[in-house]
Amino acid sequence: MGNRLSKIATRTGDNGTTGLGDGSRTDKDNVRVHAMGDVDELNSNIGLLLCEAMPDALREELISIQHDLFDLGGELCIPGYQMITETHVARLDDLLAKYNADLPALTEFILPAGSRAAAVAHICRTVCRRAERAIVTLGKAETIHDMPRQYVNRLSDLMFVLSRVLNRFAGGSDVLWQHERKRG
């Protein structure tokens, strides 16, 4: 891949369109662009999460996920192109098994709270779910590969598990929803 960012401000989007990786142009409110934007926002939020204290191995795994998400954005911006494979999804399955193994079983819903790192992981989870919805919508409008949808589905589950891991890393635990709690 050559030097693709020779000029950032091109003014070609001033008319409400943007260029895709195959050279075509589409409206900035196109479902494909929404999916690309949600994946980009997710990647940015994972970057924010990486500013927090966490185990070194987890940090490296999240950096790898950021690279995957950049590839996923590339796949979404080039209609018909595939970069995310079953291997990527299997790696997330392995991480889910690894990090979930030492967590206690949940008996209640948990709130998106606790340590700052855990709260940011929950933000990543919710943005990931939005990216998943956008990819599903794109798949209804155009033919896309299955792996992007499966990848973000697994990743949102992983971000939930990691929020629990990060609360424990910070010395805390899950913040349980108290359905009987008096409100008002």
Protein Blocks (a to p, Z undefined) as FASTA:
>chain_A
ZZfklbfblolmmnopacdfkopacdfkbfklmmmmmmmmmmmmmmmmmmpgcdfklmmm
mmmmmmmmmmmmmmmmmghiafbdfklmmmmmmmmmmmmmmpccdfbdcddehjfklmmm
mmmmmmmmmmmmmmmmmmmmpccdfklmmmmmmmmmmmmmmmmmmmmmnopacddddfkb
cgZZ
